[in-house]
Amino acid sequence: MRFGTVDSVRAVTLPGTNSGVGAVVGGVVGGLAGSEVGKGRGAAVGAVLGSVAGSMAGEALEGQLTKRDALEILVELNTGELRAIVQVIGAETFARGDRVRLVTGGGITRVEKIANN
């Protein structure tokens, strides 16, 4: 565990995920909607175009729905080293001068305030 002091805090946005689910669902919906256009070859072309457009729209929508607000917390460790930690906004608030500890587990480092006694 490492200890330090908050140097600065700024709001950031973590990008959303692209698991592929949005693209698949959007492609299916777009393909079904596109196939309703015309008959024969027109329906087939509409299905392909609808599937491509739906896939792109579904992927973009998934990215927008899964992005998260976060904080970039710059911590000056007791050793003098500066470390920038980005974490999803939780219940704790951080301000310049707060005494904190860096807790690492499972390859992820989080910043936690140290209670003033």
C-alpha positions as CSV (number, residue, x, y, z in Angstrom):
1,M,0.0,0.0,0.0
2,R,1.3,3.5,-0.8
3,F,0.4,6.8,0.9
4,G,0.3,10.3,-0.4
5,T,-1.5,13.6,-0.8
6,V,-3.9,14.6,-3.6
7,D,-2.3,17.2,-5.9
8,S,-5.2,17.7,-8.2
9,V,-8.5,16.2,-9.3
10,R,-10.3,16.6,-12.6
11,A,-13.5,15.1,-14.1
12,V,-13.0,12.8,-17.1
13,T,-15.2,10.4,-19.1
14,L,-14.3,6.8,-19.6
15,P,-15.2,5.5,-23.0
16,G,-18.0,3.0,-23.4
17,T,-17.6,-0.6,-24.3
18,N,-18.1,-2.2,-27.6
19,S,-18.9,-5.8,-26.8
20,G,-20.5,-6.3,-30.2
21,V,-24.0,-6.8,-28.8
22,G,-25.1,-3.4,-30.0
23,A,-23.8,-4.0,-33.5
24,V,-25.5,-7.4,-33.7
25,V,-28.8,-6.3,-32.4
26,G,-28.7,-3.1,-34.6
27,G,-27.8,-5.2,-37.6
28,V,-30.7,-7.6,-37.1
29,V,-33.2,-4.8,-36.5
30,G,-31.8,-2.8,-39.5
31,G,-31.9,-5.8,-41.7
32,L,-35.5,-6.6,-40.9
33,A,-36.5,-3.0,-41.4
34,G,-34.6,-2.8,-44.7
35,S,-36.1,-6.0,-46.1
36,E,-39.5,-4.3,-45.9
37,V,-38.4,-1.9,-48.6
38,G,-39.4,-3.0,-52.1
39,K,-39.8,-6.5,-53.4
40,G,-37.4,-9.1,-54.7
41,R,-33.9,-7.6,-55.3
42,G,-35.0,-4.3,-53.7
43,A,-35.9,-6.1,-50.5
44,A,-32.5,-7.9,-50.5
45,V,-30.6,-4.7,-51.1
46,G,-32.7,-2.9,-48.5
47,A,-31.9,-5.7,-46.0
48,V,-28.2,-5.4,-46.6
49,L,-28.1,-1.7,-46.4
50,G,-30.4,-1.7,-43.3
51,S,-28.2,-4.3,-41.7
52,V,-25.0,-2.3,-42.2
53,A,-26.7,1.0,-41.0
54,G,-28.3,-0.7,-38.1
55,S,-25.0,-2.3,-37.1
56,M,-23.2,1.0,-37.1
57,A,-26.0,2.7,-35.1
58,G,-26.2,-0.1,-32.6
59,E,-22.4,0.0,-32.0
60,A,-22.5,3.8,-31.5
61,L,-25.5,3.5,-29.1
62,E,-23.8,0.8,-27.0
63,G,-20.8,3.1,-26.7
64,Q,-22.9,6.0,-25.5
65,L,-24.9,4.0,-23.1
66,T,-21.9,2.4,-21.4
67,K,-19.6,5.4,-21.0
68,R,-19.0,6.4,-17.4
69,D,-18.1,9.6,-15.5
70,A,-14.7,9.3,-13.6
71,L,-12.1,11.3,-11.8
72,E,-8.4,11.6,-12.7
73,I,-6.7,12.0,-9.3
74,L,-3.1,13.1,-9.3
75,V,-1.4,11.9,-6.1
76,E,2.0,12.9,-4.8
77,L,3.3,9.8,-3.0
78,N,5.4,10.1,0.2
79,T,8.4,9.3,-1.9
80,G,7.8,12.4,-4.0
81,E,6.6,10.4,-7.1
82,L,3.5,11.6,-8.9
83,R,0.9,9.0,-9.9
84,A,-2.3,9.6,-11.9
85,I,-5.2,7.3,-11.1
86,V,-8.4,7.3,-13.0
87,Q,-11.4,5.8,-11.2
88,V,-15.2,5.8,-11.6
89,I,-16.9,8.4,-9.5
90,G,-18.0,6.9,-6.2
91,A,-19.3,8.2,-2.9
92,E,-15.9,9.7,-1.9
93,T,-14.9,13.2,-2.9
94,F,-11.3,14.3,-3.3
95,A,-9.7,17.7,-3.0
96,R,-6.2,19.0,-3.2
97,G,-4.3,18.3,0.1
98,D,-6.4,15.2,1.1
99,R,-4.3,12.4,2.6
100,V,-4.9,9.2,0.7
101,R,-3.7,5.7,0.2
102,L,-3.4,3.8,-3.1
103,V,-4.9,0.3,-2.9
104,T,-4.0,-2.2,-5.6
105,G,-5.8,-5.5,-6.2
106,G,-6.3,-7.6,-9.2
107,G,-4.2,-5.2,-11.3
108,I,-6.4,-2.2,-10.5
109,T,-5.3,0.7,-8.3
110,R,-7.9,2.8,-6.4
111,V,-7.5,6.0,-4.3
112,E,-9.0,6.0,-0.8
113,K,-9.1,8.8,1.7
114,I,-7.4,8.3,5.0
115,A,-9.7,9.2,7.9
116,N,-8.5,12.2,10.0
117,N,-8.4,11.2,13.6
